[in-house]
Amino acid sequence: MRALPTRVQDLIRSGEYAVHARVRIEDPDGSVVVVGYGDADQGAWLVSVEYGEDLDQPVSDAVVRLRRSVEDLSLAPLMEDSALNRDGSGAYAPRVDVARRIVIETQVTAPWEEPSDSAWQNVFEGVIDRMEWSGPEVTLYCRDLGALLVDRWVEQETTYGDPEG
């Protein structure tokens, strides 16, 4: 459980607050950057974010919905002519793909305030497990970084520790 700053607690108690979210996804070059998926960013790519834990699951999960395209820009992986689907050298590379790291951040403000660059709180960090591209939105199904350990197989039996304790 995270401690909320006093100002955020006061806003929530007042009942008048706005919750902002932004999503950072690892780009084709391997750096995790904000690429305009926030609710107040250019083109408003972000449609919705859900994240949480389940007692029956070993790791937390998240579902992120993004617009598939805005004007002449497209996140669709087969749209090779989209400026978004380029790596740092300009070569074709899908902007959003399975196994990329993803970070979800939120911020609580008064309804009339814009989010501050310094007040974002990291609420989820994981990897994209699978994606659905049907329709005007892309849905990203994600698990937290513990998924990397959960998915591992024991390839060689190894004894750890001292037999005498």
Secondary structure, DSSP 8 states (H G I E B T S, - for coil): -----HHHHHHHHHT--EEEEEEEEE-TTS-EEE-S-STTSGGG-EEEEEEE--TTSSS-EEEEEEESEETTEE--TT-TT-TTSB-TTS-B--SS-TT-EEEEEEEEE-TT----TT--EEEEEEEEEEEE--TTEEEEEEEETHHHHHT----S----S-TT-
